[in-house]
Amino acid sequence: MSMEDSKRKHEAVIHFGAEHIVIERRYRALGALNDLLIAVWFLIGSIFFFYDSLMTDGTWLFVAGSLQLLLRPVITLAELIHVKKAYGRSHA
């Protein structure tokens, strides 16, 4: 293997690493925002349960928070798929 081939191979690894970091940071930010919203919905829903007139709204906030809990693994899977596709492009 020539030095130029070795350099190209090394550059591809570095490029993928940087792209992977960008992808990972975006999905971590999305996951953190999702977790924050889950906490907000459950906190407000819990407060609403202290008042009979707001109990139905509190229940709907719990449903919204529960649906967002389903998004957590979806976000993780989307990240894994995105990284795999980026890895495939960098090695094509």
SULZIJO-V626265 format. One line per field, one symbol per residue. ss: DSSP state (H for helix, E for strand, C for the rest). phi: phi as a letter, one per 30 degrees, with the letter a starting at -180 (. if undefined). psi: psi as a letter, one per 40 degrees, with the letter a starting at -180 (. if undefined). A space follows every 50 residues. Layout:
ss->???
phi->???
psi->???
//
This chain:
ss->CCHHHHHHHHHHHHHHHHHHHHHHHHHHHHHHHHHHHHHHHHHHHHHHCC CHHHHHHHHHHHHHHHHHHHHHHHHHHHHHHHHHHHHHHHCC
phi->.dddddddddddddddeddddddddddddddddddddeddddddeddddd bedcdddddddddddddddddeddddddddddddddddddcd
psi->hiddddddddddddddddddddddddddddddddddddddddddddddee hdeedddddddddddddddddddddddddddddddddddee.
//
